[in-house]
Amino acid sequence: MLLMLRLAEMSKSSENKLDNRLKLCADFVRNGIRLADIGTDHAYLPVWLCRIGRCASAIAADINPDPLKRGRDTIINAGLTDVIETRLSDGLQMFGSNDADDIVIAGMGGELIAKIIGDWQFAKDSTKHYILQPMTKSEVLIKWLCENGFEIIRQDCCVASNKCYTVLLVKYTGEIFARDEVYYYLAKLTPNENENHLMFVKNHINRLEKQAKGDIKYAEISQKLRDIINIK
């Protein structure tokens, strides 16, 4: 009985360390898979996913030793060193083709996320799922995905610390589709049905209107988005 209470307490503690942004990333992870968390920092995400039994195992990776040490400490404190390893890696460069099934790349700019996937020699594997959470320039990432044969399966948004974030679930299909510029800002979002999606699109519009001072094309994209969400 005491052991069960202790496990429940530890599980709750791990869960409480996930903000809405990481919780949304966790929601996109498949059951029973091997996880790679790229840019893991404190390793909260792999610890939580392994704690609740969603992941069979995980690799918490980071390019810098200091955040990797913080992650290692979290893993040790959670008693999960048997299922989670840490790995010093520049993106996915130190990963083989069979190291992970679901790959989370969160908390980075869209351009960097695109580069990490593009630089990995095993990226074009249709069995793998990528859970991507760009902090900036999601439209740049989405454009790159479309132009390089990656399909967006699902997209959602959340609010954490008064900021709105989007998360993409992606896999490689090899199919390249021509998209208009507006798609890169909307993709799978439904702003007329979901308030968080609407907030995210409105943030796009605000940024586009600032960019329009230097290039009129951004004003045109902004107006198209305004028309879609029915605001003047």
C-alpha positions in Angstrom: 0.0 0.0 0.0 2.8 2.4 0.9 4.6 1.5 -2.3 1.5 2.3 -4.4 1.1 5.6 -2.6 4.7 6.5 -3.2 4.5 5.6 -6.9 1.3 7.7 -7.2 3.1 10.7 -5.5 6.1 10.4 -7.8 3.9 10.2 -10.9 2.0 13.3 -9.8 5.2 15.2 -9.1 6.5 14.4 -12.6 3.2 15.4 -14.2 3.2 18.7 -12.3 6.5 19.6 -14.0 4.9 19.4 -17.4 3.4 22.7 -18.5 0.7 22.8 -21.2 3.2 23.0 -24.0 5.0 19.8 -23.0 1.7 18.1 -22.1 0.5 18.8 -25.6 3.7 17.2 -27.0 3.1 14.2 -24.8 -0.4 13.8 -26.1 1.0 13.2 -29.6 3.3 10.4 -28.6 2.2 6.8 -29.4 1.8 4.1 -26.8 4.6 1.6 -26.3 7.2 3.3 -28.4 10.8 4.2 -28.0 11.1 8.0 -27.5 13.9 10.4 -28.5 13.6 13.9 -26.8 15.9 16.3 -28.7 16.9 19.3 -26.7 15.7 17.6 -23.5 17.1 20.1 -20.9 15.6 18.8 -17.6 14.2 15.6 -19.2 10.7 16.2 -17.8 9.0 14.9 -20.9 10.7 11.5 -21.2 10.5 11.0 -17.4 6.7 11.7 -17.4 6.0 9.5 -20.5 8.0 6.6 -19.1 6.5 7.1 -15.6 2.9 6.7 -16.9 3.9 3.7 -19.1 3.4 5.5 -22.5 6.9 4.9 -23.6 8.8 1.6 -23.3 12.1 3.5 -23.2 13.6 6.9 -24.0 16.7 8.8 -25.0 17.0 12.3 -23.6 19.4 14.2 -25.8 21.0 17.6 -25.8 23.8 19.4 -27.6 25.2 20.9 -24.4 26.6 19.0 -21.3 25.0 21.2 -18.7 21.4 20.7 -19.6 22.1 17.0 -20.2 23.4 16.8 -16.6 20.2 18.4 -15.4 18.2 15.8 -17.3 20.3 13.0 -15.9 19.6 14.3 -12.4 15.9 14.3 -13.1 16.1 10.7 -14.4 18.1 9.5 -11.4 15.6 11.2 -9.0 12.7 9.5 -10.7 14.4 6.1 -10.5 14.2 5.6 -14.3 17.8 5.0 -15.2 16.9 1.6 -16.4 14.6 2.9 -19.2 15.9 6.4 -20.0 19.4 7.1 -21.2 21.0 10.5 -21.8 23.0 11.2 -25.0 25.1 14.2 -26.0 24.1 14.9 -29.6 23.9 17.8 -32.0 20.3 17.3 -33.0 19.9 13.7 -34.3 23.4 13.3 -35.4 24.3 10.7 -32.8 21.2 8.6 -33.4 20.9 5.5 -35.5 17.9 4.4 -37.6 16.7 2.0 -34.9 17.1 4.2 -31.8 13.6 5.7 -31.6 10.1 5.5 -33.0 8.7 8.9 -32.0 11.0 11.9 -32.0 10.1 15.1 -30.1 11.9 18.3 -31.1 10.5 21.1 -29.0 11.4 24.5 -27.8 13.5 25.6 -30.8 12.9 27.9 -33.8 11.2 26.4 -36.8 14.3 26.9 -39.0 16.5 24.9 -36.6 13.9 22.1 -36.3 13.9 21.8 -40.1 17.7 21.7 -40.2 17.8 19.0 -37.5 15.5 16.8 -39.5 17.1 17.6 -42.8 20.6 16.8 -41.5 19.6 13.4 -40.2 20.4 10.6 -42.7 17.6 8.4 -41.4 14.8 11.0 -41.4 13.0 9.7 -44.4 11.5 6.7 -42.6 7.7 6.5 -42.9 7.4 4.5 -39.7 8.7 7.3 -37.5 6.6 10.1 -36.0 8.0 13.5 -35.4 6.4 15.7 -32.7 7.5 19.2 -33.4 7.0 22.3 -31.3 8.5 25.4 -32.9 8.9 28.5 -30.7 9.1 30.8 -33.7 8.6 30.7 -37.5 6.3 27.7 -37.6 5.4 28.8 -41.1 9.0 28.3 -42.2 9.0 24.8 -40.7 5.7 23.9 -42.3 6.8 25.1 -45.7 10.0 23.0 -45.4 8.0 20.0 -44.4 5.7 20.3 -47.4 8.6 20.8 -49.8 10.5 17.8 -48.4 7.9 15.1 -48.4 6.6 15.3 -44.8 2.9 15.1 -44.0 1.3 17.0 -41.2 -1.0 14.4 -39.6 -2.3 16.6 -36.8 -1.8 20.0 -35.3 -3.0 21.6 -32.2 -2.3 24.7 -30.0 -2.2 25.4 -26.3 -1.5 28.3 -24.0 1.4 28.2 -21.5 2.7 31.1 -19.4 0.4 33.4 -21.3 1.9 32.4 -24.7 0.3 30.4 -27.4 2.2 27.5 -28.9 1.5 25.0 -31.7 2.5 21.4 -31.9 2.7 19.4 -35.1 2.6 15.6 -35.6 4.5 14.7 -38.7 5.6 11.7 -40.7 7.5 11.2 -43.9 5.5 10.1 -47.0 7.7 11.3 -49.8 4.7 13.1 -51.4 5.3 16.8 -52.2 2.3 19.0 -52.6 2.1 22.6 -53.9 0.6 24.8 -51.2 -0.3 28.5 -51.3 1.4 30.8 -48.8 -1.6 30.9 -46.5 -1.4 27.2 -45.8 2.0 27.6 -44.1 0.3 29.8 -41.5 -2.8 27.6 -41.0 -1.9 24.0 -42.0 -4.3 21.9 -39.9 -5.6 24.6 -37.6 -9.3 25.4 -37.4 -9.4 28.9 -36.0 -13.1 29.3 -36.4 -13.7 26.3 -34.2 -11.0 26.4 -31.6 -10.0 29.4 -29.4 -6.4 28.5 -29.0 -6.1 28.0 -32.8 -7.7 31.4 -33.3 -5.2 33.0 -30.8 -2.3 31.5 -32.7 -3.5 32.7 -36.1 -4.1 36.2 -34.6 -0.5 36.2 -33.5 0.5 35.4 -37.0 -1.6 38.3 -38.3 0.1 40.7 -35.8 3.6 39.7 -36.9 2.6 39.8 -40.6 1.4 43.3 -40.3 4.7 44.4 -38.8 6.6 42.6 -41.6 4.3 44.3 -44.2 6.0 47.6 -43.5 9.0 46.2 -45.4 7.2 43.9 -47.9 3.7 44.2 -49.2 3.3 40.4 -49.7 2.9 40.0 -46.0 0.0 42.4 -46.0 -1.7 40.2 -48.6 -1.2 37.1 -46.5 -2.4 38.9 -43.4 -5.6 40.0 -45.2 -6.3 36.4 -46.4 -6.0 35.2 -42.8 -8.3 38.0 -41.6 -10.8 36.9 -44.2 -10.6 33.3 -43.1 -11.3 34.2 -39.4 -13.8 36.9 -40.4 -12.2 39.9 -38.8 -11.6 43.3 -40.4 
